[in-house]
Amino acid sequence: MSSIIEITRLETSPAGTISTISVNKDLIGFTLSPPWNMNKKDISCIPDGHYFCKQYYSETYKRMCFAVYNVVDRTLIRIHQGNTLKDTTGCELPGMHLGSLSGKRAVLNSRYCLDNLITISSDVNKLIVRSFY
């Protein structure tokens, strides 16, 4: 049975888009992604909507991550570890806490949050992204 992963966007600014992330209604952490920029590849968060995501082994990160599918006009969208906007090209970075690194907005304990997400979700999941700002 698939899980439902929800990314609920709380605020956005040039410093990034901050969201909560939950699995089957249980809050597990936060995410950081780029600000909305008309869904432009590599520099925009993905549009609000319903997608599906699948676990896969990333050669880049040498660990399990998620690939997000069915994003209009976009490919290679991932949920992967990272802390600041320099770590993402339009992907979602999960973290246990919000904070800053080198004066930049960040999610912290990303690896732990991603491992938790992998453990408590299914191999294939529904992904719901919505904004509340």
Protein Blocks (a to p, Z undefined) as FASTA:
>chain_A
ZZddddddfbdcfkbpcddddeehiafbdcdddddehhighiaccdeddddddddddfkl
opacdddehiahiahiacdedfbfmlpghiacddfbdcdeehiacdehklmmmmmmmmmm
cfbdcddddddZZ
